[in-house]
Amino acid sequence: MKGVFTALINSFDEKGNINEQGLREIVRYNIDVSQVDGLYVNGSTGENFMLSPEEKKKVFEIVKDEAGEEVELIAQVGALNIFEAKELAAYATDLGYGALSAVTPFYYKFDFEEIKDYYNSILEDVDNQMLIYSIPALTGVNMDLKQFGELFENEKITGVKFTAPDFFLLERLRHAYPEKLIFSGFDEMLLPASVLGIDGAIGSTFNVNGRKAKDILKAVHSGDLNEARKLQKESNDLITAILGNGLYQTIKEVLKDKGVDAGYCRQPMKKPNDEQVSGAKEISRTFLN
Ligand code: NGF
């Protein structure tokens, strides 16, 4: 469980139904072309929070069936309905997912005891490891070093997907918990995070830019910071262009330009307009040739 993991994009048809063939093609592209080390399935990028429990299970099944043992798989099972989260955790574990992850519970202002109870409950009947999915910008849940430490007391919680620009906390976590896995979640900050000793990264743009992300990690590990800076700058030119054109829509349109049936986003996310489609084609040909 180390290295570059793609936060897997999903494929929906015109009507918003899961496009199985498209999802399989996305998995293949990530393994064969982006050459990532693993896939993070049903995360934010997979439009998880707009799927029904049955659809989430279907996505877990399709991805496992297509990827087999070729790469590591992490199943994001977090849900506000604790029974759903537990059911998904058992389901993904039975399918052979090597790790679970669960977003911190959001919307209601849960206190820390409630958050801790959520993780311990998801894990009580399941024989698998768990990465906490911390993304304060989207959940509003900010945990401090001590609180992470309390969650880590559960031995099944083996790490965190840390999607925050707080490098002070990241360094403190690395120092305090050298045995836990830390994955960074912002692709544009991969270089500074890797200098601080993360074990890997999980990100949306790796669907199309996974090889360069791996090269950034390699450059940092070999001590070649000039090369790492050059690669991060190139990646950030791409990420700036993607964010400016609509994040998920653009990743899907870039994949389509590469011959992958990445489909559309699900409502209420919009379909891309003509300008976004041509913008994505230009991004694909300018940055990803
Ligand atoms: O899309 C977001 C929203 N963040 C992703 C990633 O952290 C999400 C990040 O790659 C994720 O891992 C998941 O799908 O569960 C950004 O898209 C990227 O750094 C561009 O800003 O914050």
Boltz pocket constraint, residues with backbone or C-beta under 6 A from the ligand:
constraints:
  - pocket:
      binder: B
      contacts: [[A, 7], [A, 8], [A, 40], [A, 42], [A, 43], [A, 44], [A, 45], [A, 46], [A, 138], [A, 163], [A, 185], [A, 186], [A, 187], [A, 188], [A, 202], [A, 203], [A, 204], [A, 205], [A, 239], [A, 243], [A, 247]]
      max_distance: 6.0
